[in-house]
Amino acid sequence: MDLTLRTESWGTDDQSWLGSRHGIGECASVTLDKSTFTLGTHYPDGYFKSGIALAKITATGKYGPYDNAAVDGRSTLAGFLFAPVPVATADQDPVGAMLDHGKVVLAKLPVAVDAAGQTDVAGRIIFY
């Protein structure tokens, strides 16, 4: 057991994409498949940005970035990463919280979501 004191920081995060407080207390815990994310787009500063659109990978049950053209299950939007998550070590996939119902400001998302993704979560997520 390592009891060494460590300090960790990974910049700031912008949660202005949240349209309201509705749903933030009921976020689902999800494991992110780090191999499906792109360094420059999804975690350029060493952490996954909040507001990244997530989709469930059929074969593993883990989550990756929503991609309407994907054939591994990520073509169906499930929700949005609620808070920033530090990128784990090479051997670990990190765990984060996913907002799967509530209100979202489309123009403030770190990565755009197309009309098909918006349709996937219709009735659970309201877009402004």
C-alpha positions as CSV (number, residue, x, y, z in Angstrom):
1,M,0.0,0.0,0.0
2,D,1.4,3.4,-1.1
3,L,0.5,6.2,1.3
4,T,2.6,8.8,-0.4
5,L,1.0,12.3,-0.6
6,R,0.4,13.3,-4.2
7,T,-1.1,16.4,-5.8
8,E,-2.8,16.1,-9.1
9,S,-4.2,18.8,-11.4
10,W,-5.4,18.8,-15.0
11,G,-6.5,22.3,-15.9
12,T,-10.0,23.7,-16.0
13,D,-13.2,22.4,-17.4
14,D,-16.2,24.2,-19.0
15,Q,-19.6,22.8,-18.0
16,S,-21.5,25.6,-19.7
17,W,-22.9,22.9,-22.0
18,L,-25.3,21.9,-19.1
19,G,-28.7,23.5,-19.8
20,S,-30.0,23.0,-16.2
21,R,-29.3,21.1,-12.9
22,H,-31.9,18.5,-13.9
23,G,-30.4,15.0,-14.0
24,I,-27.0,15.8,-12.5
25,G,-27.8,14.0,-9.3
26,E,-28.6,10.8,-11.1
27,C,-25.6,10.3,-13.4
28,A,-24.7,6.8,-14.4
29,S,-21.3,5.3,-13.6
30,V,-19.6,4.2,-16.9
31,T,-16.2,2.8,-17.8
32,L,-14.5,4.6,-20.7
33,D,-12.7,2.6,-23.4
34,K,-9.6,4.9,-23.7
35,S,-8.6,3.2,-27.0
36,T,-11.7,4.7,-28.8
37,F,-10.9,8.3,-27.9
38,T,-8.7,10.7,-29.9
39,L,-5.9,12.5,-28.0
40,G,-6.2,15.9,-29.8
41,T,-10.0,15.9,-29.8
42,H,-11.1,14.3,-26.5
43,Y,-8.3,14.6,-24.1
44,P,-5.7,17.1,-25.3
45,D,-4.9,18.2,-21.7
46,G,-4.6,14.8,-20.1
47,Y,-8.3,14.5,-19.1
48,F,-11.5,13.7,-20.9
49,K,-13.5,16.9,-21.2
50,S,-17.0,17.0,-19.7
51,G,-19.7,17.2,-22.4
52,I,-18.2,14.5,-24.7
53,A,-21.0,12.6,-26.3
54,L,-20.8,8.9,-25.2
55,A,-22.1,5.7,-26.7
56,K,-22.0,2.1,-25.4
57,I,-19.7,-0.4,-27.2
58,T,-21.7,-3.5,-27.8
59,A,-18.9,-6.1,-27.3
60,T,-17.5,-4.8,-24.0
61,G,-20.2,-2.7,-22.4
62,K,-17.7,0.1,-22.0
63,Y,-18.3,3.6,-23.4
64,G,-16.6,5.5,-26.2
65,P,-17.2,8.7,-28.1
66,Y,-20.4,8.8,-30.1
67,D,-19.8,8.3,-33.8
68,N,-22.8,7.9,-36.1
69,A,-20.7,6.0,-38.6
70,A,-19.3,3.5,-36.0
71,V,-20.2,-0.2,-36.3
72,D,-19.3,-1.2,-32.8
73,G,-22.4,0.2,-31.0
74,R,-21.1,3.8,-30.8
75,S,-23.6,4.9,-33.5
76,T,-26.3,5.2,-30.8
77,L,-25.8,8.2,-28.4
78,A,-26.3,7.3,-24.8
79,G,-25.4,10.5,-22.9
80,F,-22.7,12.9,-22.1
81,L,-19.6,12.8,-19.8
82,F,-20.7,14.8,-16.8
83,A,-17.4,15.8,-15.3
84,P,-13.8,15.7,-16.5
85,V,-12.0,12.4,-16.0
86,P,-8.2,12.1,-15.9
87,V,-6.7,9.8,-18.4
88,A,-5.7,6.6,-16.6
89,T,-2.5,4.6,-17.1
90,A,-2.0,2.5,-20.3
91,D,-3.4,-0.6,-18.5
92,Q,-6.5,1.0,-17.1
93,D,-9.7,2.4,-18.5
94,P,-11.1,5.2,-16.4
95,V,-14.5,5.4,-14.8
96,G,-16.7,8.5,-15.2
97,A,-20.2,9.8,-14.7
98,M,-22.6,10.0,-17.7
99,L,-25.5,12.4,-17.8
100,D,-28.3,10.4,-19.5
101,H,-31.2,12.8,-19.0
102,G,-31.5,16.5,-18.6
103,K,-30.8,19.6,-20.7
104,V,-27.8,20.3,-23.0
105,V,-26.7,23.5,-24.8
106,L,-25.6,22.2,-28.2
107,A,-23.4,25.1,-29.1
108,K,-21.3,24.7,-25.9
109,L,-20.5,21.0,-26.3
110,P,-16.7,20.2,-26.8
111,V,-17.6,18.0,-29.8
112,A,-20.6,18.4,-32.1
113,V,-23.5,16.0,-32.0
114,D,-25.5,15.4,-35.2
115,A,-29.2,15.1,-35.7
116,A,-29.2,11.3,-35.5
117,G,-27.5,11.4,-32.1
118,Q,-30.1,14.0,-30.9
119,T,-32.8,11.7,-32.0
120,D,-31.3,8.7,-30.1
121,V,-31.8,10.5,-26.8
122,A,-35.1,12.3,-27.6
123,G,-37.4,12.3,-24.6
124,R,-34.4,12.0,-22.2
125,I,-32.3,14.9,-23.2
126,I,-33.6,18.3,-24.3
127,F,-31.2,20.3,-26.6
128,Y,-31.1,24.1,-26.8
